[in-house]
Amino acid sequence: MKEDNRKECWVLGEKVDENEQVCFEIISNAGTAKSLAMEAFYAAKEKDYESANLKLKEANSYYVQAHKTHASLVQKEAEGDHVKLSLLLVHAESQLMSTETIYQLVVEMIEMYKEFRK
């Protein structure tokens, strides 16, 4: 298994366990990716396709990081190390899935904008 470089995380004076920390990472990266995808959409709406493409590229990098972090949980489970199911994990996975959906829709909508504006 690869080395984990996570540092201890404390919230309101309590240590956050590793699975919670992983969930927070997924939520943070997926949320940033989703926000950037929406910024790309708004840029394209204003016909600023260069900015839209840059925002999409940045959004994708955050999404990839969220996906890799999620994959580490799946790998952990596959190796027999039970991952505790929690509302936080469900929320993290929900954010990851909705980000992927929004990202793909924004890409398609930007292409539609370009096509309709020819």
Z-matrix of the N, CA and C atoms (Angstrom, degrees):
N
C 1 1.452
C 2 1.521 1 109.02
N 3 1.323 2 116.73 1 142.75
C 4 1.453 3 119.07 2 -177.42
C 5 1.522 4 111.38 3 -74.36
N 6 1.318 5 114.48 4 158.36
C 7 1.456 6 121.53 5 -178.34
C 8 1.526 7 110.70 6 -68.25
N 9 1.315 8 115.93 7 137.91
C 10 1.462 9 121.96 8 178.87
C 11 1.524 10 108.49 9 -99.39
N 12 1.329 11 116.13 10 121.07
C 13 1.462 12 120.91 11 -177.27
C 14 1.526 13 112.96 12 -96.89
N 15 1.315 14 118.45 13 14.52
C 16 1.460 15 120.52 14 -179.30
C 17 1.521 16 110.20 15 -69.47
N 18 1.311 17 115.27 16 141.54
C 19 1.452 18 121.35 17 175.93
C 20 1.526 19 108.11 18 -97.08
N 21 1.322 20 116.11 19 163.50
C 22 1.456 21 119.38 20 176.62
C 23 1.518 22 109.59 21 -60.97
N 24 1.310 23 115.70 22 143.00
C 25 1.458 24 121.73 23 -179.85
C 26 1.526 25 108.48 24 -125.02
N 27 1.324 26 115.77 25 133.91
C 28 1.463 27 121.44 26 -179.67
C 29 1.521 28 109.26 27 -122.25
N 30 1.324 29 117.30 28 135.85
C 31 1.461 30 122.73 29 176.26
C 32 1.526 31 107.62 30 -130.26
N 33 1.313 32 116.15 31 124.40
C 34 1.466 33 122.62 32 179.99
C 35 1.526 34 111.59 33 49.67
N 36 1.331 35 115.47 34 43.11
C 37 1.455 36 120.99 35 175.70
C 38 1.511 37 115.66 36 78.95
N 39 1.335 38 117.60 37 3.70
C 40 1.462 39 120.27 38 179.14
C 41 1.520 40 110.36 39 -117.80
N 42 1.330 41 114.40 40 138.86
C 43 1.460 42 119.39 41 178.75
C 44 1.528 43 109.73 42 -70.56
N 45 1.328 44 115.26 43 132.36
C 46 1.463 45 121.73 44 178.40
C 47 1.523 46 107.86 45 -87.73
N 48 1.347 47 117.14 46 130.55
C 49 1.465 48 118.18 47 -179.42
C 50 1.532 49 110.55 48 -72.91
N 51 1.315 50 115.24 49 166.76
C 52 1.470 51 121.18 50 -173.81
C 53 1.528 52 112.56 51 -58.99
N 54 1.335 53 117.26 52 -43.15
C 55 1.466 54 119.52 53 -179.82
C 56 1.521 55 111.53 54 -64.01
N 57 1.332 56 117.19 55 -39.49
C 58 1.466 57 120.20 56 177.37
C 59 1.523 58 110.44 57 -64.03
N 60 1.320 59 115.83 58 -41.60
C 61 1.463 60 120.16 59 179.81
C 62 1.530 61 110.61 60 -62.25
N 63 1.323 62 116.52 61 -41.32
C 64 1.463 63 121.18 62 177.62
C 65 1.530 64 109.64 63 -62.47
N 66 1.322 65 116.85 64 -42.13
C 67 1.473 66 120.47 65 178.05
C 68 1.521 67 110.98 66 -61.32
N 69 1.336 68 116.75 67 -43.73
C 70 1.462 69 120.20 68 178.52
C 71 1.528 70 111.09 69 -61.37
N 72 1.329 71 116.95 70 -38.44
C 73 1.469 72 120.63 71 178.21
C 74 1.528 73 110.61 72 -63.48
N 75 1.320 74 116.45 73 -44.06
C 76 1.467 75 120.38 74 179.00
C 77 1.525 76 109.88 75 -62.01
N 78 1.326 77 116.68 76 -48.22
C 79 1.467 78 121.18 77 -178.96
C 80 1.523 79 110.84 78 -60.22
N 81 1.312 80 116.92 79 -44.75
C 82 1.467 81 120.89 80 -178.86
C 83 1.522 82 111.94 81 -64.23
N 84 1.318 83 116.88 82 -49.82
C 85 1.466 84 120.16 83 -178.55
C 86 1.523 85 112.11 84 -67.84
N 87 1.325 86 117.08 85 -40.54
C 88 1.468 87 119.81 86 178.46
C 89 1.524 88 110.32 87 -65.89
N 90 1.317 89 117.00 88 -40.88
C 91 1.461 90 120.56 89 178.91
C 92 1.514 91 112.67 90 -63.66
N 93 1.325 92 116.20 91 -41.29
C 94 1.467 93 120.24 92 177.32
C 95 1.521 94 110.15 93 -64.74
N 96 1.323 95 116.48 94 -42.72
C 97 1.471 96 120.49 95 178.90
C 98 1.524 97 110.92 96 -61.56
N 99 1.326 98 116.42 97 -42.24
C 100 1.464 99 120.64 98 -179.59
C 101 1.532 100 110.59 99 -64.52
N 102 1.322 101 116.77 100 -43.64
C 103 1.471 102 120.77 101 178.71
C 104 1.521 103 111.49 102 -62.14
N 105 1.324 104 116.39 103 -42.51
C 106 1.466 105 120.40 104 179.23
C 107 1.526 106 111.42 105 -66.25
N 108 1.318 107 116.81 106 -37.33
C 109 1.471 108 119.70 107 177.26
C 110 1.523 109 110.17 108 -62.85
N 111 1.322 110 116.57 109 -41.22
C 112 1.464 111 119.54 110 178.27
C 113 1.530 112 110.93 111 -67.31
N 114 1.329 113 117.43 112 -37.33
C 115 1.466 114 120.24 113 175.21
C 116 1.527 115 110.15 114 -61.49
N 117 1.321 116 116.78 115 -38.26
C 118 1.470 117 120.88 116 177.18
C 119 1.523 118 110.15 117 -62.81
N 120 1.316 119 116.46 118 -42.59
C 121 1.459 120 121.30 119 178.41
C 122 1.529 121 110.78 120 -60.01
N 123 1.331 122 116.58 121 -47.16
C 124 1.471 123 120.13 122 -179.13
C 125 1.527 124 111.43 123 -66.23
N 126 1.326 125 117.18 124 -34.80
C 127 1.468 126 120.10 125 176.58
C 128 1.524 127 110.18 126 -64.94
N 129 1.316 128 116.88 127 -43.71
C 130 1.471 129 120.68 128 179.18
C 131 1.522 130 110.75 129 -64.53
N 132 1.305 131 116.45 130 -36.40
C 133 1.463 132 121.28 131 178.28
C 134 1.532 133 110.27 132 -59.25
N 135 1.344 134 115.31 133 -32.87
C 136 1.470 135 121.43 134 178.02
C 137 1.534 136 111.84 135 -91.46
N 138 1.332 137 116.38 136 12.69
C 139 1.470 138 124.35 137 178.62
C 140 1.531 139 113.60 138 67.54
N 141 1.321 140 117.23 139 21.33
C 142 1.462 141 121.91 140 177.77
C 143 1.535 142 108.08 141 -98.04
N 144 1.333 143 114.92 142 75.13
C 145 1.466 144 120.44 143 -174.77
C 146 1.524 145 112.83 144 -70.20
N 147 1.312 146 117.09 145 -28.80
C 148 1.468 147 119.86 146 178.20
C 149 1.533 148 109.91 147 -64.33
N 150 1.318 149 116.08 148 -47.83
C 151 1.465 150 120.38 149 177.66
C 152 1.528 151 110.54 150 -63.93
N 153 1.321 152 116.55 151 -40.30
C 154 1.464 153 120.71 152 179.24
C 155 1.526 154 110.90 153 -59.32
N 156 1.321 155 116.60 154 -44.01
C 157 1.469 156 120.07 155 179.44
C 158 1.523 157 111.69 156 -64.35
N 159 1.330 158 116.82 157 -39.97
C 160 1.469 159 120.03 158 178.09
C 161 1.528 160 110.86 159 -64.55
N 162 1.321 161 116.10 160 -41.66
C 163 1.472 162 120.36 161 178.89
C 164 1.532 163 110.72 162 -64.55
N 165 1.326 164 116.66 163 -40.32
C 166 1.467 165 119.72 164 178.47
C 167 1.526 166 111.43 165 -64.67
N 168 1.315 167 115.88 166 -40.17
C 169 1.469 168 119.65 167 179.06
C 170 1.532 169 110.08 168 -63.23
N 171 1.332 170 115.95 169 -44.04
C 172 1.466 171 119.96 170 178.69
C 173 1.535 172 110.57 171 -65.98
N 174 1.324 173 116.43 172 -42.21
C 175 1.470 174 120.71 173 177.87
C 176 1.522 175 110.46 174 -58.31
N 177 1.311 176 116.21 175 -43.13
C 178 1.461 177 120.37 176 -179.58
C 179 1.524 178 111.52 177 -61.48
N 180 1.330 179 117.30 178 -39.28
C 181 1.469 180 119.14 179 -179.31
C 182 1.534 181 110.89 180 -64.68
N 183 1.326 182 117.28 181 -38.29
C 184 1.469 183 120.05 182 176.53
C 185 1.530 184 110.71 183 -69.31
N 186 1.325 185 116.68 184 -39.57
C 187 1.462 186 119.92 185 178.76
C 188 1.534 187 110.36 186 -62.67
N 189 1.319 188 116.45 187 -44.08
C 190 1.472 189 120.53 188 179.75
C 191 1.526 190 110.23 189 -59.73
N 192 1.329 191 116.90 190 -41.23
C 193 1.462 192 119.78 191 178.99
C 194 1.533 193 110.78 192 -64.72
N 195 1.320 194 116.84 193 -42.66
C 196 1.472 195 120.17 194 177.50
C 197 1.528 196 110.43 195 -61.62
N 198 1.320 197 116.30 196 -41.82
C 199 1.464 198 121.16 197 -179.89
C 200 1.528 199 110.84 198 -65.22
N 201 1.321 200 117.16 199 -41.99
C 202 1.473 201 120.32 200 178.31
C 203 1.526 202 110.91 201 -62.68
N 204 1.319 203 116.09 202 -41.57
C 205 1.461 204 120.04 203 178.87
C 206 1.528 205 110.09 204 -63.19
N 207 1.326 206 116.75 205 -42.74
C 208 1.466 207 121.02 206 177.25
C 209 1.529 208 110.15 207 -62.87
N 210 1.316 209 116.41 208 -41.90
C 211 1.470 210 120.49 209 179.73
C 212 1.527 211 111.12 210 -60.80
N 213 1.334 212 116.90 211 -32.24
C 214 1.469 213 119.38 212 178.19
C 215 1.531 214 110.77 213 -64.82
N 216 1.333 215 116.93 214 -34.27
C 217 1.469 216 119.89 215 175.54
C 218 1.524 217 111.19 216 -68.35
N 219 1.310 218 116.29 217 -42.57
C 220 1.467 219 121.00 218 179.20
C 221 1.528 220 109.57 219 -62.60
N 222 1.327 221 116.40 220 -42.76
C 223 1.463 222 120.91 221 178.85
C 224 1.526 223 110.48 222 -62.75
N 225 1.318 224 116.34 223 -42.52
C 226 1.464 225 121.25 224 178.83
C 227 1.535 226 110.19 225 -58.29
N 228 1.313 227 115.73 226 -45.86
C 229 1.471 228 120.83 227 178.99
C 230 1.533 229 110.47 228 -63.64
N 231 1.332 230 116.97 229 -42.52
C 232 1.466 231 121.59 230 -179.50
C 233 1.524 232 111.84 231 -63.46
N 234 1.325 233 116.17 232 -28.48
C 235 1.467 234 120.72 233 179.10
C 236 1.524 235 112.49 234 -83.25
N 237 1.332 236 116.26 235 4.10
C 238 1.452 237 120.04 236 176.43
C 239 1.517 238 114.77 237 94.08
N 240 1.317 239 117.70 238 0.49
C 241 1.464 240 121.80 239 178.54
C 242 1.529 241 107.73 240 -91.78
N 243 1.322 242 116.03 241 101.25
C 244 1.466 243 121.36 242 -174.06
C 245 1.530 244 111.48 243 -57.28
N 246 1.327 245 115.48 244 131.39
C 247 1.463 246 122.15 245 175.79
C 248 1.523 247 107.35 246 -98.37
N 249 1.324 248 115.58 247 122.73
C 250 1.471 249 121.21 248 -178.17
C 251 1.529 250 110.03 249 -65.71
N 252 1.323 251 115.79 250 124.13
C 253 1.458 252 120.80 251 176.55
C 254 1.524 253 108.36 252 -78.20
N 255 1.321 254 115.84 253 128.05
C 256 1.463 255 120.46 254 -179.39
C 257 1.519 256 108.93 255 -142.71
N 258 1.309 257 115.23 256 164.34
C 259 1.456 258 120.36 257 175.96
C 260 1.528 259 110.02 258 -60.29
N 261 1.316 260 116.56 259 -34.66
C 262 1.465 261 120.85 260 178.63
C 263 1.530 262 111.03 261 -63.59
N 264 1.328 263 117.47 262 -41.75
C 265 1.461 264 121.15 263 177.75
C 266 1.529 265 110.62 264 -66.22
N 267 1.320 266 117.15 265 -41.64
C 268 1.468 267 120.51 266 177.71
C 269 1.524 268 109.63 267 -60.86
N 270 1.331 269 116.96 268 -42.95
C 271 1.464 270 121.33 269 178.45
C 272 1.531 271 110.44 270 -62.92
N 273 1.325 272 117.08 271 -43.32
C 274 1.471 273 120.91 272 179.63
C 275 1.522 274 110.63 273 -60.30
N 276 1.325 275 116.77 274 -45.19
C 277 1.462 276 120.10 275 179.84
C 278 1.521 277 111.36 276 -67.04
N 279 1.316 278 117.01 277 -37.04
C 280 1.462 279 121.17 278 176.93
C 281 1.528 280 110.49 279 -62.52
N 282 1.325 281 116.71 280 -44.09
C 283 1.463 282 120.78 281 178.42
C 284 1.527 283 111.00 282 -62.92
N 285 1.320 284 116.29 283 -41.32
C 286 1.464 285 120.69 284 179.69
C 287 1.528 286 110.71 285 -62.68
N 288 1.327 287 116.97 286 -45.56
C 289 1.469 288 120.40 287 -179.23
C 290 1.522 289 111.87 288 -67.02
N 291 1.328 290 117.01 289 -42.21
C 292 1.469 291 118.66 290 -179.24
C 293 1.523 292 110.70 291 -68.34
N 294 1.313 293 117.14 292 -32.78
C 295 1.465 294 120.15 293 177.11
C 296 1.518 295 110.48 294 -64.48
N 297 1.322 296 116.86 295 -43.74
C 298 1.466 297 119.87 296 178.86
C 299 1.527 298 110.70 297 -61.24
N 300 1.319 299 116.47 298 -43.15
C 301 1.466 300 120.76 299 179.51
C 302 1.525 301 111.06 300 -63.02
N 303 1.316 302 116.40 301 -49.12
C 304 1.465 303 120.22 302 -178.98
C 305 1.520 304 110.58 303 -62.47
N 306 1.326 305 117.11 304 -42.98
C 307 1.465 306 120.64 305 -179.75
C 308 1.532 307 110.38 306 -58.26
N 309 1.330 308 116.39 307 -48.56
C 310 1.463 309 120.07 308 -178.63
C 311 1.523 310 111.75 309 -64.23
N 312 1.324 311 116.92 310 -40.12
C 313 1.465 312 120.05 311 178.01
C 314 1.525 313 111.74 312 -65.44
N 315 1.317 314 117.27 313 -40.51
C 316 1.467 315 120.71 314 178.65
C 317 1.524 316 110.38 315 -63.04
N 318 1.313 317 117.63 316 -43.41
C 319 1.470 318 120.77 317 177.70
C 320 1.527 319 109.81 318 -57.37
N 321 1.323 320 116.92 319 -47.17
C 322 1.466 321 120.58 320 -179.87
C 323 1.525 322 112.13 321 -66.06
N 324 1.317 323 117.03 322 -39.62
C 325 1.464 324 119.97 323 -179.16
C 326 1.527 325 111.74 324 -68.10
N 327 1.322 326 116.54 325 -35.25
C 328 1.467 327 119.39 326 176.45
C 329 1.523 328 109.66 327 -64.14
N 330 1.328 329 116.56 328 -41.09
C 331 1.467 330 119.83 329 176.83
C 332 1.526 331 110.79 330 -62.91
N 333 1.325 332 116.85 331 -38.02
C 334 1.463 333 120.30 332 177.17
C 335 1.524 334 110.92 333 -64.94
N 336 1.332 335 116.74 334 -43.64
C 337 1.469 336 119.72 335 176.29
C 338 1.526 337 110.27 336 -54.71
N 339 1.320 338 115.69 337 -48.02
C 340 1.471 339 120.24 338 -178.35
C 341 1.525 340 110.70 339 -60.67
N 342 1.317 341 116.30 340 -44.52
C 343 1.465 342 120.98 341 -177.56
C 344 1.531 343 111.47 342 -65.69
N 345 1.302 344 116.64 343 -45.06
C 346 1.470 345 120.54 344 -177.76
C 347 1.522 346 112.88 345 -70.65
N 348 1.318 347 116.71 346 -22.28
C 349 1.466 348 120.22 347 -177.23
C 350 1.521 349 113.06 348 -93.45
N 351 1.304 350 117.26 349 4.10
C 352 1.476 351 120.27 350 179.58
C 353 1.502 352 110.72 351 -67.16
